[in-house]
Amino acid sequence: MKPLKEKLLIQDATIHKVQYDTEWFFNLEDMAFYLKEDLSEVEYIYLPMMIEGEQEIVKCCTFEDILRGRKEL
């Protein structure tokens, strides 16, 4: 399993993210690609996010959701 640090994920330009209600939410698809893992067990919500100049509604999860979902695998 690839180690994770939230600060590095926030700085990574390849991962789409949005700050909502003082918490960072990461695009679930981007995270699965970045980690090269199945994140189907990770809890998520749908949030609007700018992707390639267009606003899309995508599955998003917090850093804690990712850690919790990875442990269950």
C-alpha positions, 0 to 999 in steps of 0.5 A: 500500500502506498503511504499517504500524507494529506498535505502532499495530496493537497499540493498534488496538481494531478488530483482534483480536490475541493475545499468544502466546509473547511475540509478537503474532498478529493476526487475518488477516481483521481485517488484510485488512479494515484494509488493504483488501488480499488477504492470501491469501499471508500465512503463518498459524497457527490460535490461539484468540482472544476475539471478541465474548465468545466464544472462536474458533479463527481464522487468525492471523499475526505482523507479520513474516508480514504484511510478508513476504506483502505484498511477494510480492504 
